[in-house]
Amino acid sequence: PVDPVDAAAAVAESPTDPVLRCTYALALLKSGRPGEALAALQEIDIMPEGLAPADQAVVIAVLAANGQDAQAAALRAALDVNHLRKSERALAFGS
């Protein structure tokens, strides 16, 4: 697991890197801080469709954890699950 403090430091060094933002958001989400995870993703203009499937799974999980179910469902529908590990699939689909 990634420590939110370490992930925040990485984001501070490269604040516009969407992959680092997703890693930071996941660390916050796993630490029980879904609102902060959403804020971390919203601080820059992340286009989920342009992210790797694993990072898309993070975005979906963060949206769902914040009650943005329609957005999460739309991204889930477009996500190619064949490119996800079991843990990433669980993150995106909640199982």
N, C-alpha and C positions, 0 to 999 in steps of 0.2 A: 504493500500500500504506500501511496505517496503522502508525505506529510504536507498539510496545507501551507505551513511556513516555508518549506523548501520550494513548493510550487509557486508561492507568491514571490519569492526571490527571483525565480526564473522568469516570471512574467514581468517583474520590474526591470529586468535586463532587456527583455524583448517584448514590450507591451502590445505590439500589434500581431504577434504570432498566434494564429488561431489554434494551433495544436497545443501550445503551452497553455492557452486560455482554457481549452477543453480539459487538459490534465489538472489544472488548478480547480476548475469547476467540479470535476469528479472528486478531487480530494475534499473539497468543501461539502459536497453532497454526502460522501461517505462519513463525514464528521458530524452529520446531522444539521448542516447549515444550508438548506436548499435555497433560501432567499439570497444568501451571499453568492451561491453558485450561479444563480440566474443573473445577478448583477455583474458577476465576472464575465459572463458571456455577452451581456448587453453593452458593456463598456466600449466594445468595438463592433463594427458591422460584420458579423459572421454570417456567411452564406452557407447553411448546413449542406446544401446540395454539392458544394465544392469540397467538402471535407471527406476524409477517408471514412469508410463505414464504421469503424470503431469510434471515431470522434462523433459521427452522427448519432451513434447509440448514446453517447454521453449527453448530447444536446436533448435528445428525446427524453431521457431519464430526468434531466433537470427541468424541462418543461412540465412533464407529468407530475413531478414532485411539487411544483408550484401551481398546480391546478389548471395549467394551460393544455387541457386535454385535446381540444380540437387541433391545435398546432402539432402536438405530439403525435396524434393519430395520422395527420397528413404526412408527416415525415416518416412514420412507421410504414405507411403504405408504399412509399417510394424507396424504402431501404432494401437493398439486396442482402438478404440474410445468409446467402451462400458465402459471403465474405466476412462473416462474423464468427468469432470463437463462441463457445457455449456460454461463457461468462458475459460476453458482450451482448449476446442475444437475450440473456436473462435481464441484463440492464435495460435494454430497449423495450422488451416486451413484458417485463415484470414477472418472469417465471423462472 
